[in-house]
Amino acid sequence: MIVGRDEMGEFAEQMATQAVEWQKSEHNSGAIVFGLKGDLGSGKTTFTQRFCGYFDIKEEVTSPTFVIQKAYHVGQPVDLGAGKIKDFGGISKIYHIDAYRLEIPQELEVLGFKRILEDKDAIIVIEWPEKVADLLPSDTKYIDFTFIDENTRAVEYNWANA
């Protein structure tokens, strides 16, 4: 269970840290894809906002419901002091996609989705991934969000395919 925005932020930071580790691995052959499942209001966009915050993105992160896709440029490595650097592992862009309004998966191809999937320096966070499941790689990292009450969300993920 995740209670409140602070815990959601901690969870999003854990996932971002894991994404950086995947990026640094030799197994990364394309963009890292996170598929966020859950009903409206279950926490998908809040997660994405906090996830993007980890990567020092300066722009306001909002749901791309009507534009379908937004791209954000990752910030520069951050000096944490005492000789420590927060390094983003070469990740340079995060694409936030909301597939809720798509009628057919191929609508995503018009936005250059295949090219984005091939970008080893990108992360794709896609809300409503079930709408475009046929286009997603087999190693997509799915996170399921469930609304419990105004401040509480249940979050489940299993990345045996990671």
N, C-alpha and C positions, 0 to 999 in steps of 0.2 A: 504494500500500500504506500502511496505517496500522498502526504498531507501537506498542502500549501505549495506556493510558488517556490519557496526556498528549497524544499525537497525535490521538486521537479527540476530546479536548476542543478542540484547536485547529481541527479540521475542523468540529465542531459550532458553534464560535464564528464561523467564516467563514460558515456557513449562516445563523446567527442574524443576523449583520450584513447579509447579503443580504436576509433577510426584512424587516428594518427599512427597507431601501432600497425594496423593493417596496411596503411599507406607505405610504411617503411619496410614491410615484408616483401620478399621476393615473389610472393604468390599473387600480387596485385597486377592484374592484366587489363584493368579498365577502371572506370569510376566505381567508387564504393556506393552501394545503393541501400538506403534505409526505406522500408515500406511501413508507413504508419497507418494502422487500422484502428477504427473506432467510430462511434456515432458522433454527430455534431456535438460540440461542447465537451468532448471527452479528454481534451488536453493536447491534441496533436500540434496545433499551432503554437501553443505555449511552450511545448517541448522544443519545437523548431527555433523559436526565438531565443531560448536559453542555449540551445546547441550552437547556434550561430554566434551568440555572445562569446562563447569560449574561443572562437576563431577571430576575435577582435574585429568583428564586422561593425562598421560605424553607422551604416544605414539602418533605418527603422525596418524591422522584419515584420511584414504583415502577410496575411493569407492571400495567396494568388488566385482566389476563387474565380474572379472574373477575367484575369489575364492568363490564367492557367500556369504560367511559369515565370519565376523571377530568378535572376542570377545575382549573386553577391560575391564580391572580391574579398578574399581572406586578407587580414592584416599582416603586417610584418612580424617576425618573431619578437617576443616581448622579453625584455630584461627584467627578471624578477629580483635582481640583487643577489649579493653573496655568490656571484659567479654562476647563477642559474639562469637559463634561458628557456622560455616556453616556445618550443619549436613546433611548427605545424606540419612537419614531415614532407614538405613539398606540395601540400594541398594549396591550391591557388583559387579555387572557385567552389561555391556551394550553390547548387540549383535547387530551388524549392518549387515543387510542382503540386498542384491540387487537381486531381483527375475527376473530382466530383461531377463536373458538368459535361464531361466528355460522353459522347454518344457511342463512339467506337474507338478502340485503342489506336487505330491508325491516325486519328486526329493528332496524336502526340508526335508522330513522325514529321508533320509539317513544321514543327518547332525545332527540328534537327536532333531529335532524341537519340537516334542511332550514333550520331557523331559525339554527342555528350557522353553516352555510355562507354565510348572508346577512350575518353580522356582520363588518363591515369592520374592526373592531378586534380580530379574533381570528386566531390561528394554530391549525390543526388538524394534529397529527402522528398519522398512522394507520399502525399496524403491520398487515401482511397486507392491503394495499389491494386486492389481486386478488380478495378475497372480496366486496368491495362496489364493484367497478369501475364498475358501471352508475350508481352514485349520485355518483361523484366528478366534479368539474368538469374540463373539457378542459385547463385550465392547471395541473393538479396537478403538483407537483415530485417526481419519483420518484428515490429513492436506493436502489441495490442493494448489499447487504452480503453478502460471502462469507467464511465462516470459512476461514482458511488454517492457522493453528495457535493454540495457547493465547493468544498475544500479538499475532497478526497478522490483519488483516482487509483484504480487497480491497474498495474502495468505488468504485462507478461511478455517474455521473449525467450526464444530457444534457437540458438545458432549452431546447431550441430553441423550445418553446412558451411560454416564460416572458415 
